[in-house]
Each structure stands twice: as structure tokens, then as C-alpha cells.
Amino acid sequence: MNDKALEAIRTYDMLHPGDRVLVGLSGGADSCALLHFLCSLRDTWSLTIYACHINHGIRGENADKDENFTRNFCESLDVPLYVFRTDVRAEAKRRKIGLEQCGRDVRYDFFNRKAEELNSLIATAHTASDQAETVLLNLTRGSGLYGLCGIPPVRGNIIRPLITSTREEIEDYCRRFHLAYVTDESNLMTEFSRNRVRLQVMPVLREINPAVVSAVSACSRHLQEAGNFLRIHTKRALEEAAVPGGYRTEALRTWHPAVFSCAVRMLCEEYARIPSAVHIELMKKIVYNGGAVEIDRELFAVSSQGIFRVVRKQAAFSSGRCPLDPPNSAEIHDKKFSLSLVNIEEFNNRQKKEKFLFQNALDYDTIPLTSVFRTRQGGDCFTLCRRNVTKPVRRLMMELKIPREQRDAVVLLASGHQILWMEGVGPSRDCMVTEQTKTVLVIVREPESGK
């Protein structure tokens, strides 16, 4: 397990020296092994490790015992522990969703809140066995390509170092290091569909192929490669179809159905939603006929005046974006920016006098005409100007220690998910002013009235 976890970290670029990591700790063998393993890297990788535990309020005294176990386990490893208590059954009833889904939503809501507070990554203990069970479960539900890809090794700020390790290998690791762990009896309850796959389906498949976990995991990796290729092609198609406020329906109508399905999935993922096959078909119809599709209570797809977009309910009929149109100013989220175009000679003269001019200057000829000013979205990436390193905007904001409450207000100049300029940071490497630059776009935030 140790070697596989290290290989997964390197292969999928999960960790870097100095990272902060919040580990989801249930007290089971998988999560205890993960926390112990990451602690073994703590000194050599200069990691800061935290743990969090959810008491779902389902199992009464046994749940309290598990909580106490995680406290003692973290204390033995000198790891700070954060505990969240809730009543998942009541919450599932309130949200009108299944118990399994509600438990997952509650967990990730808590993980994300703590990670934002701590400026940390989130590490979950999903294994190759979980991967195989997920793929089979999604297959029975009629999932498409991405459902059969299973659990991604990395998703945003979530990492899964044990994703190539089997449950048997993890239990061997626990025995080798004499790690105690608890067994959640709810894992034996066949009222949960995942448990039925684990307890009833997997044993039959092992009779056919003892290496079924490795076989299904390998299949998911191949499909992930195909899915990644499709996402790259779809990202380019979205960039070509982008206009201020959304995407040209005329372009969307020419796409292959696989590209359209991938595109709307990517747009919904920006809001942490995954559209169903029914919603995707309805979105195809409004691309041709106009109208709106309610994806859930908060998210809409809207097609009007030749533009398609996916937006939150309160913003369903407003774009929330401002086109790049120098020398006209740009206004977004109560901020106003003046835009000016100057030749390189004038820019060089001004740079001698204006200390921070370079931070607000871009090579205008490298900027796509469809670029817009907006705030951050899931999937945004920024290439650092001097280091030539591309990072997710979410992670970059964490590293820059931008306060959590200010991150959604930072204005970006974006072409699709490629960020060309970030307020307070400057231009990306793709648009920085160089010796070959002829025309410079200068972006300056105007003071608020009365200040």
C-alpha cells in the first residue's frame, strides 16, 4: 500500500512540499491507514496534517464510540481533529433525498468548509475496491462515460492517495503498523445499494475473476483517459463558442452529441452539480427551441436570443459577466475598471513612473476577443507569470492566503476557464507583456465614489 500510495501521489500530482492536508477520518481501516501514511510523510514533505470526523447520528452509542476512537487516534499521531455532529436521517427527510446521498452531501459540505478555513487540501480514503464498486453501481444505473470512469484520483482540491490500493492491502498495512480501527456495522446493512454490491455482487465476480477489483479499476482508468481526451476537445469547443453571457447556440447545434453532453456536464460541474441524462436531453431541445430547464431548485439552463448558459436561479436571466471592450470601462460586482490601449513605447515610459503598472498590463494581441470579466468558477486555471506553472485558481487563492470571504469577489479576465488576468495578482504568462508586444492593455480599478 505504501508504494502504491506514493506512486499515485506522483502520478496524479496530488501533493507538494509544504501543503496542508485535511483527512476525512471515519475510524475505519481505510481512513486510519491514510492518516497514518500521510503522517509518515509529514517531516520529509513538510506537510501540515489535520483530520475531520462526521458523527451522522445514525448509530447511537456506537457512533459516539467511533468519535472517541478518532479523538484518541489523532491524539496518538499529534493531529488536530475537527468533529461535526448531525442527524442525517432528519436532514435527509428535510432535503427530500436518500439517506446515502444526504450522508455524502453532509460530509463534503463539512470537508469543504473546514478546508476553506484551513487553506488545505482534502484527502479521502477511497480505494481501488471503492472504485470497482462505484463503477459497477453506476453501470447498473445506466451511467454514461463519466459514471463508468468512477472516482477521480484528484477532483479540485480533493485528493485520493489510496485509489490504487485494495482493501486487502490496506488491512495488511494496518496489521504491519499495529493500527487499531473500528468497523461500522452500517457497512453490513444491505438497505444501502453500495453495501449490496460489496457484500453480494463482488463475491460472485471474484469467483469468475479473483482479480476483479484490479480489472475494473484498470477499465476505469482507460475510460478516464478517454474522458480526459473528450474534455480537452470539449473545452476548445466551448472556448470557440463563447460570447459575453454564455455560448452561441448556433455553434452548439453543430456539435457531436458526445461533445454537447460533456459540455453541459462541465458547465454544471462549475456549480457542483451533475446533470442527469433526462436533463441533458432537455438542454439539447432548448438549444434549438429556446426556453429554460430547471436542473434542480437552484440551477437553471437558459437559452434565449441565440445564447445558451447555465446559471443559478437568482441569476437565470442575467449574465453576471462583462465583455472586454476597450476603451470602454468594465463594471462587475460593484467594481469598475478603466481599460486603455497604449503602444509599447508609451507603456515603457509610464512603467518608469508607475510602480505597479506591469501588474495591470497585458499583451492585447494575445487576448481572445471573446474574453470576459467575471469572478471565479470551478475549473479555472492560471499560469503564473514568472514561474510558468499552471494552477487551479482555487488552489492559487489558498496559497496567496486571500481571505475566504474575499475570494468570490476577486475579478478575473477569462477566456473559457483560462484566466488571463487576476485582480491583485496580474497577467498570466500567456498574456504578459514581452519584447514582442506592440499594443498593451492597461487595466486600472477606479476608486469607489466618495473615496
N, C-alpha and C positions, 0 to 999 in steps of 0.2 A: 504494500500500500504506500509506503513512504516514497519509494522510487516512482511509482505511478503518479502520485500527487505532485511531486517535484516536476515531472515531465509535463503534466497538464498545466502547471503554473507557467512553465517556459513556453510551451506550445501556444497557449492562448493568451499570453502576456497578461496574466492575472495580477501579479504583484510586482512592486518595485521597492527598493530600499527606502525606508522612511515612511511607508504607508501606515495608515491607521485602518484597523480591520475590526468590524463588529460581527461576532459569530452568533448565529442563531443556535441556541443550546436547548434541546428538549430534555437532555439527560440520557437519551438512548445511546447505543453503541456508536452509531454514525457520527453524531454531533460531538460526543465526548472525544472520539478519535480525532476529529477535525480540530477541535480546540487544542488538544494536546500536541498535535502535529504542528500547528501554527506557532504555538508557544516554543517549540523546539527551534523555530526559525527566528525567534524574537530578537536574539542578540546579534546574530550574523547578518540579518536583514534590517536591523534597526526598526522593527515593527512595534507599533503600539496596539495591544490586543484588548478588546472589550467583549463582553458576552451579553446576550439578552435572552430572557425566558418568558414564554407566554403560559399563564395558567388559565386554561379555557373554561374552568368552572364546570366541567362535564363530569369529572370522575371523583368529586368529593375529597375524602381524606387521602386517597391515593395521589390525586393531583397535588395536594399540599405536601405530601412526602416527596414527590418528584421535585417540587420547587425547593424544598430544603436540601435535597441531594445536590441540585445545581449550585446552590449557595456554597455548600461545603466543597464541592469540586472546584469551583472558581477560586475559593479561598486557598486551596492547596496549590493552585497554579499562579496565585497572586494576580488574578484577572478581575477587574471591576465587573459586576453583574447588574443589569437592569431588568426588573421584573414588571410585567404588565398583567393584571388580573382582569378578567372579563367573564361575562356569561354568554357564551357563544350560542347556546340554544335560544336564549331570548333575543339575541342580536339577529340571528338567522330569521326568526319569526318577524322581527321588526322590518328587516330588509326584504323579506319575502323571497329568500333564496335558500338553497340547500345547506345543510349543516357543514358538509365538507368544504363547499365553496366559501361559506362565511368564515370558517376557521382559517382558510388560506388568506382571504382578504384582510382579516384582522391581524394576522401575523405580519403580512407585508406592510400594512399601514403603520404598525409599530416599528418594524425594522427601518422603514424609510424615515420616519420622524426622528428616531434616535441617530441614524446615520447623518442626517442633515445637521443635527445639533453637534455631533462629534466630528464632522468633516471626515467621515470614514467610508470605506467600502463595506459591503455586506457580504459575508461568507455563509453560504448554506451548505448542509452536508448531504446534498443529493449524490447518489451513487450510480454506478452502471446498472445495478439492479433496479433502482428507481427509474432509470432511463428506459430499460426494457419494458417495465410495467406501464409506463406512460405511453410509449409507442403503441403497445397492444391495446390499451384502453382507448386511445384516440382512434385507432383503426376500427374498433367496434362501433365508435360513434360516427363513423363516416368522415373523418377529418381529411383535409386536403394535404398538400405537400408539407406545410409548416407544422401541422399537427403530427405528422409522421417523422418530422425532424426531432421531435421530443424536446428535452430540456436543454437549452443552450448552455455551454460551459461558462459564457460570460453574457450578461444582459445589462447594459448600462453600468451601474456601479455594483452589480451583484456578481460575485464570483463563486465557482463551484469546484474547488480543488480535488474533490473525491469523485468526480463524474466518470472517471475511467476505472475506478476501483469497485470490485464486487463486495457484496455484503459479507461474504465469507472471508475475504482478505482483510476487511475492516475488523471483524471479530478476532482474527488472528493477531492483528496489531494490538488490540486491547489485551489479549492474553499475554503477548510478549512484554508489554509495559505494565502489566498488572493493573489495568484500568478498570475500575468498577463502573457499572452503568445500570440504568433501570429499564424495565420492559413495560411499555404502555399496553395495558390489556385491551385498550380500544383498537389496537392493531389486529386483534383477533376477532373483531366484530364484523361479520360478513354483511351487515347492513350498509357498509361503505363499499362502493364499487371497486375502489383500488385494492381493498383487502381481499375481495373475491378473486381478483386477478392474481394477487400474490399467493393466496392460500389454495386456490382451486385450479387456476389455469396454468400457472408456471410449473407446478409439479408434473402435470401431464406433458407439457412441452419438453421438460427435462428428460422424460423417458424417450422422446423422439431424438433429442439432441442435448446431451449433458452440458454443452457449451452454449445453450440458447441465449444466456444473458450477453455473452460476448458477440454472438451472431447478430442479435437485434441491435445492440449498441453500434456495431460496425455498420449495419444498414442505416441507422440514424445519422451516422457521420457522413456517409455517402450522400444522403438526402440533404444534409446541411450544406455540403459543398454545392450541390445543385441549387439549393435555395439561395445561397450567397451569390452565386452567379446571376440568378434571376433578379435579386435585389439590386445588384450593381447595374444591370441593364435597365431596371425599372427606375432607379434613381436618375439615370441620364434622361429617360423619357419624361419624368416629372420636371426636371430642370428645363427641358426644351419646351414643355407645355406651360410652364409657369408664367403667370401675368399678375399684376398687382391685384391682390384679393383672392387668388386661387389659381385654377388651371383651366386652359381652353378646352371646352367640351368638344370642339371640332377636332382637336388632336386626340383626345381620349377615345373618340369613336373609331379611330384607325388602329388602335392597339389590339394586340392579340389578347384573348380572354385571360390568359395566364398573367400577362403584364398588368392588365387592369385589376385583377384580383389582388395581386401583390401590391399594387399602388395604393388601393383603398385600405388594405391592411396596414401598410406603413403609415398612412395618414392617421388611422385610428390609433395606432400604437403610440403616437405622439401624446395621446390623452389616456394612455394605459388601458386601452380597450382593444378587443379582438372581435371583428365583425363575424357574424355567422354567415353561412352560405346563402341563407334567405336574404339577409341584409345586402350582401354583395350583388345578388340578382336585382334587388330593388334599386340599388345605386346605378346599375347599368341602365335601367329603364329611365331614370331621371336625367341621365346624361343626354338621352335622345329627346325626352319629352318635357324636361324641366320639372320642378317640384322639390319636395323635401322628403327625407327618410329619417325617422326617429330611430337611432341606433340603440339608445337607452334613454333614461329620463333626463340625462344631462347632455347627450351628444347627438348632433344632427348632421346629416349630409344635405347640402343645399345646391341646387343647380338653377341658375337664373341668369338671363342676359348673356348666355354663352360662357358662363364661368361656373366651375364646379369647385366646391370646397367642403371640408369637414370642420365643424366648429362646435363650441359649447353652446348650450341652449340660449344663454343670455346674449350670445354674440352671433346668433344664427343669421342675422340679416345685416351684420356689419363686418368689415374685413379685418379690422384690428391691425392693419398694415399701412405703410405709407410708401409709395413708389419713390425711387431715386430719380429726381428730375431737376438737376442743377440748371440755372442758379436759383430755382425756387427752393424755399426752405422746406424742412421736413418736420412734421409735428406728430408725436406719438406719445401716449400716456402722459399728457400734460408737460411734455418736454418739447422744446423747439430747437432745431439745429439749422444754422445757416450753412448753405452749400455754395462753394465758389470754385471756379476753374481758373487756374493760373498756369502760365508756361513755366518751364523748368528754370529759366533764368530768374524770373521773379521769385519763384519758390526758394531758390538758393540764397537770394538776397534777404528774404524775410526770415529764413532759418537762422541767419546770424544774429537776429534780434529777438526772435520769438523762441523761447526755450523749449516749449513742448509742441512745436509745430509738426515735427516728424510723426508724433504720436497720433496726429489727426489728419495725416496726409496719405493719399493712395494714388497709385498709377491709374489714371482714369481709363486709359485704353485697355486695361486688363479686366475691367469690371463688366460683367454681363448686363445687357440693357434691362433685363427683367428683374434685377436685384431690387430688394425692398428693405425698408427699415422695419424692424419688429423686435419683439422680445424672444427669449429662448424657447425652444421646442425640443422634445425628445429626438435624439439622433443628430443634433447639431454638433459639428466638429470645427476646430480652429487649429490652424497651423502656425505655431509660434514663429515670430518674425526672425529672430536671430538664431534659434536652435534647430529649425527645420524639423520640429517634432509636432505631429498631429495628435490632438487630444479631444475627447468629448468635452463640450462646453461645461456640462455639469461638473465634471471632474476638475477642469481648469478653475472654475469658480471656487471650488472647495480648496484647491491648492493655493489660490490667491487670497484665501481667507475673506472673501466677500461675505458679509453677514447674510445669513439665511433669508432674513426678511427683505433684503435688497436685491436678491438675485433675479426675481421675476420682473424687476423694474429696469434692469440694465438693457440699454438699447443696442441692437446689433444691426449691421448691414449684411444681408444674407442673400445668397443665390441658392435656392433649394435649402439643403442642410449644410452647405459650405458657408462658413462665416468669414466675411471679407474684412470686417472691422468690428471691434468691440469697444463700447464706451468705457473709457478709463484704462483700456489696455492698448489699443492702437490697431494698425492694419495687420492682416495675416501676411505670411511670407509670399503668398500668391499675388498680392496686390501692393506690396511695399514699393516705395519709390527707389529706383535704381539709376545707374548711369545712362541706361537706355530710355528712361522716361522722358516723354515730351510734354504731356499735359498732366497736371496734378489736381486731384480733387481734394479740397480742404474742407473738413467738417468741424464746425465750432458750435458748441452748445451755447445758446443765448441765455443770458440771466433771466430769471423769472421777474415778472413785472413787480415793481415796488422794492426790488433788491438791488 
